[in-house]
């Protein structure tokens, strides 16, 4: 896989959109939360990438970015909090979201 040329905000958008899209449905509340973290232009550009990429590619890109960019523990903790907020944005967390959170938590930590 070629080196990802993402900004920190683009990476955050990718992770949050992957989290929101993991059950193939993004609620309005999930989208609104992500809009509060990234601008709409970035949201739409990265959203297309998340949807087109396979689940395996999504996770590989997240791992690669983390490997290429040494995030401080505080940044990782903040990212985990944002992922939780996406999952809880619509008031419920389904089984698939719980599974994806577990995977993302392991990758990020």
Contact map, one row per residue, 1 for C-alpha under 8 A:
1110000000000000000000000000000000000000000000000000000000000000000000000000000000000000000000000000000000000
1111000000000000000000000000000000000000000000000000000000000000000000000000000000000000000000000000000000000
1111100000000000000000000000000000000000000000000000000000000001000000000000000000000000000000000000000000000
0111110000000000000000000000000000000000000000000000000000001001100000000000000000000000000000000000000000000
0011111000000000000000000000000000000000000000000000000000000000000000000000000000000000000000000000000000000
0001111111100000000000000000000000000000000000000000000000000000000000000000000000000000000000000000000000000
0000111111100000000000000000000000000000000000000000000000000000000000000000000000000000000000000000000000000
0000011111110000000000000000000000000000000000000000000000000000000000000000000000000000000000000000000000000
0000011111111000000000000000000000000100000000000000000000000000000000000000000000000000000000000000000000000
0000011111111100000000000000000000000100010001000000000000000000000000000000000000000000000000000000000000000
0000011111111110000000000000000000000000000000000000000000000100100000000000000000000000000000000000000000000
0000000111111111000000000000000000000000000000000000000000000000000000000000001000000000000000000000000000000
0000000011111111100000000000000001001100011001100000000000000000000000000000000000000000000000000000000000000
0000000001111111110000000000000000000000000001100100000000000000000000000000000000000000000000000000000000000
0000000000111111111000000000000000000000000000000000000000000100000000000000000000100000000000000000000000000
0000000000011111111100000000000001000000000000000000000000000000000000000000000001100100000000000000000000000
0000000000001111111110000000000001000000000001100100000000000000000000000000000000000000000000000000000000000
0000000000000111111111000000000000000000000000000100000001000000000000000000000000000000000000000000000000000
0000000000000011111111000000000000000000000000000000000000000000000000000000000000100110000000001001100000000
0000000000000001111111101110011000000000000000000000000000000000000000000000000000000110000000000000000000000
0000000000000000111111111100000000000000000000000010000000000000000000000000000000000000000000000000000000000
0000000000000000011111111000000000000000000000000000000000000000000000000000000000000000000000011001000000000
0000000000000000000111111100000000000000000000000000000000000000000000000000000000000000000000011000000000000
0000000000000000000011111100000000000000000000000000000000000000000000000000000000000000000000000000000000000
0000000000000000000111111110000000000000000000000000000000000000000000000000000000000000000000000000000000000
0000000000000000000110111111011000000000000000000000000000000000000000000000000000000000000000000000000000000
0000000000000000000100001111111000000000000000000000000000000000000000000000000000000000010000000000000000000
0000000000000000000000000111111100000000000000000000000000000000000000000000000000000000010000000000000000000
0000000000000000000000000011111110000000000000000000000000000000000000000000000000000000110000000000000000000
0000000000000000000100000111111111000000000000000000000000000000000000000000000000000110110000000000000000000
0000000000000000000100000111111111100000000000000000000000000000000000000000000000000000000000000000000000000
0000000000000000000000000001111111110000000000000000000000000000000000000000000000000000000000000000000000000
0000000000000000000000000000111111111000000000000000000000000000000000000000000000001100100000000000000000000
0000000000001001100000000000011111111100001000000000000000000000000000000000000000000100000000000000000000000
0000000000000000000000000000001111111111001000000000000000000000000000000000000000000000000000000000000000000
0000000000000000000000000000000111111110000000000000000000000000000000000000000000000000000000000000000000000
0000000000001000000000000000000011111110000000000000000000000000000000000000000000000000000000000000000000000
0000000011001000000000000000000001111111011000000000000000000000000000000000000000000000000000000000000000000
0000000000000000000000000000000000111111111000000000000000000000000000000000000000000000000000000000000000000
0000000000000000000000000000000000100111111100000000000000000000000000000000000000000000000000000000000000000
0000000000000000000000000000000000000011111110000000000000000000000000000000000000000000000000000000000000000
0000000001001000000000000000000000000111111111000000000000000000000000000000000000000000000000000000000000000
0000000000001000000000000000000001100111111111100000000000000000000000000000000000000000000000000000000000000
0000000000000000000000000000000000000001111111110000000000000000000000000000000000000000000000000000000000000
0000000000000000000000000000000000000000111111111000000000000000000000000000000000000000000000000000000000000
0000000001001100100000000000000000000000011111111100000000000000000000000000000000000000000000000000000000000
0000000000001100100000000000000000000000001111111110000000000000000000000000000000000000000000000000000000000
0000000000000000000000000000000000000000000111111111000000000000000000000000000000000000000000000000000000000
0000000000000000000000000000000000000000000011111111100000000000000000000000000000000000000000000000000000000
0000000000000100110000000000000000000000000001111111110001000000000000000000000000000000000000000000000000000
0000000000000000000010000000000000000000000000111111110000000000000000000000000000000000000000000000000000000
0000000000000000000000000000000000000000000000011111110000000000000000000000000000000000000000000000000000000
0000000000000000000000000000000000000000000000001111111111000000000000000000000000000000000000000000000000000
0000000000000000000000000000000000000000000000000111111111000000000000000000000000000000000000000000000000000
0000000000000000000000000000000000000000000000000000111111100000000000000000000000000000000000000000000000000
0000000000000000000000000000000000000000000000000000111111110000000000000000000000000000000000000000000000000
0000000000000000000000000000000000000000000000000000111111111000000000000000000000000000000000000000000000000
0000000000000000010000000000000000000000000000000100111111111100000000000000000000000000000000000000000000000
0000000000000000000000000000000000000000000000000000001111111110000000000000000000000000000000000000000000000
0000000000000000000000000000000000000000000000000000000111111111000000000000000000000000000000000000000000000
0001000000000000000000000000000000000000000000000000000011111111100000000000000000000000000000000000000000000
0000000000100010000000000000000000000000000000000000000001111111110000000000000000000000000000000000000000000
0000000000000000000000000000000000000000000000000000000000111111111000000000000000000000000000000000000000110
0011000000000000000000000000000000000000000000000000000000011111111100000000000000000000000000000000000000000
0001000000100000000000000000000000000000000000000000000000001111111110000000000000000000000000000000000000000
0000000000000000000000000000000000000000000000000000000000000111111111100000000000000000000000000000000000010
0000000000000000000000000000000000000000000000000000000000000011111111000000000000000000000000000000000000000
0000000000000000000000000000000000000000000000000000000000000001111111000000000000000000000000000000000000000
0000000000000000000000000000000000000000000000000000000000000000111111100000000000000000000000000000000000000
0000000000000000000000000000000000000000000000000000000000000000011111110000000000000000000000000000000000000
0000000000000000000000000000000000000000000000000000000000000000010011111011000000000000000000000000000000000
0000000000000000000000000000000000000000000000000000000000000000000001111111000000000000000000000000000000000
0000000000000000000000000000000000000000000000000000000000000000000000111111100000000000000000000000000000000
0000000000000000000000000000000000000000000000000000000000000000000000011111110000000000000000000000000000000
0000000000000000000000000000000000000000000000000000000000000000000000111111111000000000000000000000000000000
0000000000000000000000000000000000000000000000000000000000000000000000111111111100000000000000000000000000011
0000000000000000000000000000000000000000000000000000000000000000000000001111111110000000000000000000000000000
0000000000000000000000000000000000000000000000000000000000000000000000000111111111000000000000000000000000000
0000000000010000000000000000000000000000000000000000000000000000000000000011111111100000000000000000000000000
0000000000000000000000000000000000000000000000000000000000000000000000000001111111110000000000000000000010010
0000000000000000000000000000000000000000000000000000000000000000000000000000111111111000000000000000000000000
0000000000000001000000000000000000000000000000000000000000000000000000000000011111111100000000000000000000000
0000000000000011001000000000000000000000000000000000000000000000000000000000001111111110000000000000100000000
0000000000000000000000000000000000000000000000000000000000000000000000000000000111111111000000000000100000000
0000000000000000000000000000000010000000000000000000000000000000000000000000000011111111100000000000000000000
0000000000000001001100000000010011000000000000000000000000000000000000000000000001111111110000000000000000000
0000000000000000001100000000010000000000000000000000000000000000000000000000000000111111110110001000000000000
0000000000000000000000000000000000000000000000000000000000000000000000000000000000011111111110000000000000000
0000000000000000000000000000110010000000000000000000000000000000000000000000000000001111111100000000000000000
0000000000000000000000000011110000000000000000000000000000000000000000000000000000000111111100000000000000000
0000000000000000000000000000000000000000000000000000000000000000000000000000000000000001111110000000000000000
0000000000000000000000000000000000000000000000000000000000000000000000000000000000000011111111000000000000000
0000000000000000000000000000000000000000000000000000000000000000000000000000000000000011001111101100000000000
0000000000000000000000000000000000000000000000000000000000000000000000000000000000000000000111111100000000000
0000000000000000000000000000000000000000000000000000000000000000000000000000000000000000000011111110000000000
0000000000000000000001100000000000000000000000000000000000000000000000000000000000000000000001111111000000000
0000000000000000001001100000000000000000000000000000000000000000000000000000000000000010000011111111100000000
0000000000000000000000000000000000000000000000000000000000000000000000000000000000000000000011111111110000000
0000000000000000000000000000000000000000000000000000000000000000000000000000000000000000000000111111111000000
0000000000000000001001000000000000000000000000000000000000000000000000000000000000000000000000011111111100000
0000000000000000001000000000000000000000000000000000000000000000000000000000000000110000000000001111111110000
0000000000000000000000000000000000000000000000000000000000000000000000000000000000000000000000000111111111000
0000000000000000000000000000000000000000000000000000000000000000000000000000000000000000000000000011111111100
0000000000000000000000000000000000000000000000000000000000000000000000000000000000000000000000000001111111110
0000000000000000000000000000000000000000000000000000000000000000000000000000000100000000000000000000111111111
0000000000000000000000000000000000000000000000000000000000000000000000000000000000000000000000000000011111111
0000000000000000000000000000000000000000000000000000000000000010000000000000000000000000000000000000001111111
0000000000000000000000000000000000000000000000000000000000000010010000000001000100000000000000000000000111111
0000000000000000000000000000000000000000000000000000000000000000000000000001000000000000000000000000000011111
